[in-house]
Amino acid sequence: MDKRLLELIDKYVQTSEGMSEQIVDSNLSDLGLDSFAIISLILDIEEAYSIKFPEELLSLEKLSTAKEFEYIIQELQNKAG
């Protein structure tokens, strides 16, 4: 798992520090991220990775775990070149 992504997610997780292993496999809403936090996280990711999430990917079903975010980031970076 990308360390930078885990650090970004950790800013919004409402659990104890050092929870990286749980962050990777858990549903982000189970870790305390509400829809506002998810939107803020997406904006942070877009800035950090110089990518733009297409509108069709902006749903909690498609972006519910750190693994899903990581996969989409990789796909968007591959498309960008």
C-alpha positions as CSV (number, residue, x, y, z in Angstrom):
1,M,0.0,0.0,0.0
2,D,1.2,3.4,-0.9
3,K,2.5,5.2,2.2
4,R,1.4,8.7,0.9
5,L,-2.1,7.4,0.4
6,L,-2.2,5.9,3.9
7,E,-1.0,9.2,5.4
8,L,-3.8,11.1,3.6
9,I,-6.5,8.7,4.7
10,D,-5.1,8.7,8.3
11,K,-5.8,12.4,8.5
12,Y,-9.5,11.6,8.4
13,V,-9.7,8.3,10.3
14,Q,-11.3,8.6,13.7
15,T,-9.3,5.8,15.3
16,S,-6.0,5.3,17.1
17,E,-2.7,6.2,15.4
18,G,-0.8,3.3,13.8
19,M,-3.9,1.7,12.3
20,S,-2.4,1.4,8.8
21,E,-3.1,-2.3,8.6
22,Q,-6.8,-1.8,9.5
23,I,-7.0,1.2,7.1
24,V,-6.0,-1.0,4.2
25,D,-8.7,-3.6,4.6
26,S,-11.5,-1.7,6.3
27,N,-14.4,0.2,4.8
28,L,-13.6,3.8,5.3
29,S,-17.1,4.6,6.6
30,D,-16.5,2.0,9.4
31,L,-13.4,4.0,10.3
32,G,-15.4,7.2,10.8
33,L,-15.2,8.9,7.4
34,D,-18.5,10.5,6.4
35,S,-19.3,11.8,3.0
36,F,-17.7,15.2,3.7
37,A,-14.5,13.5,4.8
38,I,-14.5,11.3,1.7
39,I,-14.9,14.4,-0.5
40,S,-12.1,16.2,1.3
41,L,-9.9,13.0,1.0
42,I,-10.6,12.9,-2.8
43,L,-9.5,16.6,-3.1
44,D,-6.3,15.9,-1.1
45,I,-5.6,12.8,-3.3
46,E,-6.2,14.8,-6.5
47,E,-3.7,17.4,-5.3
48,A,-1.1,15.0,-4.0
49,Y,-1.1,12.8,-7.1
50,S,-1.9,15.4,-9.7
51,I,-4.9,13.5,-10.9
52,K,-8.6,14.2,-11.4
53,F,-11.3,11.8,-10.4
54,P,-13.9,11.5,-13.2
55,E,-17.4,12.1,-12.0
56,E,-18.5,8.5,-12.7
57,L,-16.0,7.3,-10.0
58,L,-17.3,9.6,-7.3
59,S,-19.5,7.2,-5.4
60,L,-19.1,5.5,-2.0
61,E,-19.6,2.1,-3.6
62,K,-16.5,2.6,-5.8
63,L,-14.4,4.4,-3.2
64,S,-15.1,2.6,0.0
65,T,-11.7,1.2,0.9
66,A,-8.1,2.3,0.7
67,K,-7.4,-0.5,-1.8
68,E,-10.1,0.8,-4.1
69,F,-8.5,4.3,-3.9
70,E,-5.1,2.9,-4.6
71,Y,-6.4,0.9,-7.6
72,I,-8.1,4.0,-9.1
73,I,-5.1,6.2,-8.5
74,Q,-2.9,3.8,-10.4
75,E,-5.4,3.6,-13.2
76,L,-5.7,7.4,-13.5
77,Q,-2.0,7.8,-13.4
78,N,-1.6,5.1,-16.2
79,K,-4.1,6.9,-18.3
80,A,-2.3,10.2,-17.8
81,G,0.8,8.8,-19.2
